[in-house]
Amino acid sequence: AVTKLVNELYGDVFSKIYGYHSTGLRYFNVFGPRQNPNGAYAAVIPLFIRAALNNDMPTINGDGFTNRDFTFIDNVVQANIKALFQPGVTQHNVFNIACGEQTNLNELWQYLSDLAGTCTAAIYAPERTGDVRQSLASIEKASVLLRYMPEIQVKEGLKLTYEWYKKNENSKQLA
């Protein structure tokens, strides 16, 4: 988080001193096909999908009521294109790129397990130290200045992502 803030500060300084105007995009919990569920820092959605496909019990840190503003990759692509072609940039700007809605981990697992047709319960582990409990982005600035509007909401994105993983479940990426 600190390095992200520093990059935004550098963008602002370059804009004010050198007249080099840039646009920063803050992506919130991006997900979609081809995310690797392996590794120490794997995102929760591919981990949950792998668990659902294998009829395994996923691990949820905390009580499962931690909320995130999940953002489907197609929305991120849309935001990048709109920012790239934004007319009349006269200063450094930073925009939140998200769906503007919260989904908790229990809801996320329930929806994915319903898609998979599994009744497997989650395992609850201790909450991770330093984890943010609630995350919800305001996308108003991006909506007004970039005309960014998420075209794919969370549930539709989850369904598209789940279907990709199901189709490609024999991929080395899912092993």
C-alpha positions as CSV (number, residue, x, y, z in Angstrom):
1,A,0.0,0.0,0.0
2,V,2.9,2.4,0.8
3,T,4.5,1.9,-2.6
4,K,1.2,2.5,-4.3
5,L,0.8,5.8,-2.5
6,V,4.4,6.8,-3.3
7,N,3.7,6.2,-7.0
8,E,0.6,8.4,-6.8
9,L,2.6,11.1,-5.0
10,Y,5.3,10.9,-7.7
11,G,2.7,11.3,-10.4
12,D,1.3,14.4,-8.7
13,V,4.8,15.9,-8.3
14,F,5.7,15.3,-12.0
15,S,2.4,16.9,-13.0
16,K,2.9,20.0,-10.9
17,I,6.6,20.5,-11.6
18,Y,7.1,19.2,-15.2
19,G,3.6,19.4,-16.6
20,Y,3.7,15.6,-17.3
21,H,0.2,14.6,-16.5
22,S,-0.6,11.0,-15.7
23,T,-3.5,8.8,-14.6
24,G,-3.3,6.3,-11.8
25,L,-5.8,3.5,-11.6
26,R,-6.4,1.7,-8.2
27,Y,-7.6,-1.8,-9.0
28,F,-9.7,-3.5,-6.3
29,N,-9.5,-7.3,-6.0
30,V,-9.3,-8.2,-9.7
31,F,-10.4,-11.7,-10.7
32,G,-11.0,-13.6,-13.9
33,P,-10.0,-16.6,-16.0
34,R,-6.4,-17.8,-15.9
35,Q,-5.6,-16.6,-12.4
36,N,-3.1,-19.0,-10.9
37,P,-4.5,-20.7,-7.7
38,N,-1.0,-21.9,-6.7
39,G,1.6,-19.9,-4.7
40,A,1.7,-18.2,-1.4
41,Y,-0.2,-15.1,-2.6
42,A,-2.9,-16.7,-4.7
43,A,-6.1,-14.7,-4.8
44,V,-9.1,-16.1,-2.9
45,I,-11.4,-16.6,-6.0
46,P,-9.2,-19.1,-7.9
47,L,-8.5,-20.9,-4.6
48,F,-12.2,-21.2,-3.9
49,I,-13.0,-22.3,-7.4
50,R,-10.3,-25.0,-7.2
51,A,-11.8,-26.2,-3.9
52,A,-15.3,-26.2,-5.4
53,L,-14.2,-28.2,-8.5
54,N,-12.4,-30.7,-6.3
55,N,-15.1,-30.9,-3.7
56,D,-12.6,-29.7,-1.1
57,M,-13.1,-27.6,2.0
58,P,-11.8,-24.1,1.4
59,T,-10.0,-22.2,4.2
60,I,-11.6,-18.9,5.2
61,N,-9.5,-16.6,7.4
62,G,-11.6,-15.1,10.2
63,D,-15.4,-15.5,10.4
64,G,-16.0,-15.1,6.7
65,F,-17.7,-11.7,7.0
66,T,-14.7,-9.8,5.7
67,N,-15.9,-7.9,2.7
68,R,-14.1,-7.1,-0.6
69,D,-15.0,-5.1,-3.7
70,F,-14.3,-7.7,-6.3
71,T,-13.7,-6.5,-9.9
72,F,-13.9,-8.7,-13.0
73,I,-11.0,-8.3,-15.4
74,D,-13.1,-7.1,-18.3
75,N,-14.0,-4.0,-16.2
76,V,-10.3,-3.4,-15.6
77,V,-9.6,-3.6,-19.3
78,Q,-12.5,-1.1,-20.0
79,A,-11.0,1.3,-17.4
80,N,-7.6,1.1,-18.9
81,I,-8.8,1.9,-22.4
82,K,-11.0,4.8,-21.1
83,A,-8.0,6.2,-19.1
84,L,-5.7,5.8,-22.1
85,F,-8.0,7.8,-24.4
86,Q,-9.2,10.3,-21.8
87,P,-9.3,13.7,-23.5
88,G,-8.0,16.9,-21.9
89,V,-5.8,15.6,-19.1
90,T,-4.5,18.7,-17.4
91,Q,-3.4,17.2,-14.1
92,H,-2.5,14.0,-12.4
93,N,-5.6,12.0,-11.4
94,V,-6.1,8.7,-9.5
95,F,-9.3,6.6,-10.0
96,N,-10.7,3.6,-8.1
97,I,-11.5,0.8,-10.4
98,A,-14.0,-1.6,-8.9
99,C,-17.6,-2.6,-9.0
100,G,-18.7,-0.4,-6.1
101,E,-20.3,-3.3,-4.2
102,Q,-19.2,-5.6,-1.3
103,T,-19.2,-9.4,-1.2
104,N,-18.1,-11.2,2.0
105,L,-16.1,-14.4,1.9
106,N,-19.0,-16.5,3.1
107,E,-21.2,-15.2,0.2
108,L,-18.4,-15.8,-2.2
109,W,-17.9,-19.4,-1.1
110,Q,-21.7,-20.1,-1.1
111,Y,-22.1,-18.8,-4.6
112,L,-19.2,-20.7,-6.0
113,S,-20.2,-23.9,-4.2
114,D,-23.7,-23.5,-5.6
115,L,-22.3,-23.2,-9.1
116,A,-20.3,-26.4,-8.6
117,G,-23.2,-28.2,-7.0
118,T,-21.2,-29.0,-3.8
119,C,-22.3,-28.8,-0.2
120,T,-18.8,-28.7,1.2
121,A,-18.5,-26.4,4.3
122,A,-15.5,-24.1,4.7
123,I,-12.8,-24.4,7.3
124,Y,-12.4,-21.3,9.4
125,A,-8.9,-20.3,10.4
126,P,-7.6,-17.4,12.5
127,E,-8.0,-14.0,10.9
128,R,-4.8,-12.8,9.2
129,T,-2.9,-10.1,11.1
130,G,-3.3,-6.7,9.4
131,D,-6.1,-7.8,7.1
132,V,-8.6,-5.1,6.2
133,R,-12.1,-6.0,7.4
134,Q,-14.2,-4.0,5.0
135,S,-13.2,-2.8,1.5
136,L,-15.6,-0.8,-0.7
137,A,-14.4,1.5,-3.5
138,S,-16.1,4.7,-4.5
139,I,-16.1,4.7,-8.3
140,E,-17.9,8.0,-8.6
141,K,-14.9,9.9,-9.8
142,A,-14.1,7.3,-12.5
143,S,-17.7,7.2,-13.5
144,V,-17.9,11.0,-14.0
145,L,-14.4,11.8,-15.5
146,L,-13.7,8.5,-17.3
147,R,-17.3,7.4,-17.9
148,Y,-16.3,4.1,-16.4
149,M,-19.2,1.8,-15.6
150,P,-18.6,-1.8,-14.6
151,E,-20.3,-3.9,-17.3
152,I,-19.9,-7.2,-15.6
153,Q,-21.0,-7.4,-12.0
154,V,-19.5,-9.8,-9.4
155,K,-21.9,-12.8,-9.8
156,E,-21.7,-12.7,-13.6
157,G,-17.9,-12.5,-13.4
158,L,-17.7,-15.3,-11.0
159,K,-19.9,-17.5,-13.2
160,L,-17.7,-16.7,-16.3
161,T,-14.5,-17.4,-14.3
162,Y,-15.9,-20.6,-12.8
163,E,-16.9,-21.9,-16.3
164,W,-13.4,-21.2,-17.6
165,Y,-11.8,-23.1,-14.7
166,K,-14.3,-26.0,-15.1
167,K,-13.5,-26.2,-18.8
168,N,-9.8,-26.0,-18.2
169,E,-9.6,-28.0,-14.9
170,N,-7.0,-30.4,-16.3
171,S,-4.7,-27.5,-17.0
172,K,-1.3,-27.5,-15.2
173,Q,-2.3,-24.1,-13.8
174,L,-5.0,-25.8,-11.6
175,A,-2.8,-28.6,-10.3
